């Protein structure tokens, strides 16, 4: 099984498509930070404008943690696009290139092949998230220095002391990776339906966008369906930056995401193990 | 005849009470002059401040800062990391309560922390002053402000209570300041689109409470002007 996994990893990480996400992060993060260095301080001031009428602020809230958190908020709407590029290709890509027939005539079972492809997809997802974490926080701290973290959410404004920030970011990125695995499993499921990767990539993105929109429409009907949309729980990592932290809610959201991931993966497994390989 | 006599006694009693009251309560400007007199002996000070803030919908950890003051009205704040300090409390300066800047009137007495204080109402003469209206509660023996109900031009009204300590047995300076701020800061935070606006009852309960503890005072040791230069301003 480990040999199979090694080959699957080699196959995935040898494809140029795998590095589109990494490349985009390498280009986008410095560009975003450069832009922030020109006018980002005003953003931090604007976020606390209401408070500054009553309070004098001393110290710098516009720092590496602030820009990393801001970027995380912005990019996590777009990271699913990068995830589905690989996850949508994982089964359909093999079908397109006609390698399934050869692969499935080898001794490993279909379930075994499915398992290593799933693990590889999830490893890729986490590798992209970890890369974003290290690159964005590392560059952010290098360019803007350290300090307290200012985070604004629906619940209000939170300012975190430096000694609590590292574990919050670590937990946030672990949860972000977890939520991206749900998106990856959706794309993987679509990938088992068809024999061309474009369909799963576009299809899963369409679902993510549709669910995002439906989940944010402020009308009673859409609010009633919100709990059944997996996109409702994708921002579970944002709860790490709310004080007091609602641990129970975070665990619940993570469990729901796990449920969705498991369901999508189970459907993908059923389809893949029963599918006629015709290409 | 007996009724007339009783009336005269009553009137004279009331008159003597009023006269006694008039003697014990000095005019408002005299009270402010004495308050300034106490503070006038301080040319400059530096103090460490520990701030614990409880503000609805705003979470801040306990903060530490250093406050610098230099006569007559220069303040500077430094923080190693980050600190937010209530404007009306940190820049509290009795030296500003002058006849040129405020109209003052005594509005009776009230007990604050077990001390019967003179209540002095201040009204700003210029609309450019941050503190537009205030009620000062002045300790008539030590001539210090124990409480101030501040109503600034910008921002929320605040109720500030001062506890003093003798610094080097010579200067009375605040050792603990408790500030209660109205709902203001939180009410201005963004709400999620579609979320219901805060009801009146909710706004009522949204009071902020900030406790500032002053330690390590260093008084009249001389602070260079460069500390208060704009480059050093927060």
Contacts between the chains, C-beta under 8 A, distances in Angstrom:
chain1	res1	chain2	res2	distance
A	49	B	188	7.7
A	50	B	184	7.9
A	50	B	185	5.6
A	50	B	186	8.0
A	50	B	187	8.0
A	50	B	188	3.3
A	50	B	189	5.7
A	51	B	55	7.9
A	51	B	58	6.6
A	51	B	84	6.7
A	51	B	185	5.0
A	53	B	154	5.2
A	53	B	155	3.9
A	53	B	156	7.5
A	53	B	184	7.2
A	53	B	185	7.4
A	53	B	188	7.8
A	54	B	86	6.3
A	54	B	87	6.1
A	54	B	88	7.8
A	54	B	155	4.3
A	54	B	156	5.5
A	54	B	158	7.5
A	54	B	181	5.9
A	54	B	184	6.1
A	54	B	185	5.3
A	54	B	208	8.0
A	55	B	84	4.2
A	55	B	85	6.2
A	55	B	86	5.9
A	55	B	87	6.3
A	55	B	185	7.5
A	56	B	77	6.0
A	56	B	84	6.9
A	56	B	85	5.0
A	56	B	86	7.8
A	56	B	87	5.4
A	56	B	90	6.0
A	56	B	91	7.6
A	56	B	234	6.0
A	57	B	82	7.4
A	57	B	83	7.6
A	57	B	84	5.3
A	57	B	234	5.8
A	58	B	65	5.5
A	58	B	77	4.3
A	58	B	78	6.3
A	58	B	79	4.0
A	58	B	82	7.0
A	58	B	83	4.7
A	58	B	84	7.5
A	58	B	85	7.1
A	58	B	234	4.0
A	59	B	79	4.2
A	59	B	80	7.4
A	59	B	81	5.5
A	59	B	82	3.5
A	59	B	83	5.9
A	59	B	234	7.3
A	60	B	82	7.1
A	61	B	82	6.0
A	147	B	81	5.9
A	147	B	82	6.2
A	148	B	61	7.8
A	148	B	81	5.3
A	148	B	82	3.9
A	152	B	190	7.6
A	154	B	191	7.8
A	154	B	192	4.6
A	154	B	195	7.7
A	155	B	57	6.7
A	156	B	56	7.6
A	156	B	57	3.0
A	156	B	58	5.6
A	156	B	59	7.0
A	156	B	186	7.1
A	156	B	189	5.7
A	157	B	57	6.9
A	157	B	58	4.7
A	157	B	59	7.2
A	157	B	189	6.4
A	158	B	58	7.6
A	158	B	59	4.3
A	158	B	60	7.9
A	159	B	58	7.8
A	159	B	59	6.7
A	159	B	60	4.6
A	159	B	61	6.8
A	159	B	82	6.6
A	159	B	84	7.8
A	160	B	61	6.9
A	161	B	61	4.2
A	161	B	81	7.1
A	162	B	81	6.3
A	164	B	61	7.8
A	218	B	193	6.0
A	218	B	194	2.9
A	243	B	59	3.8
A	244	B	59	7.5
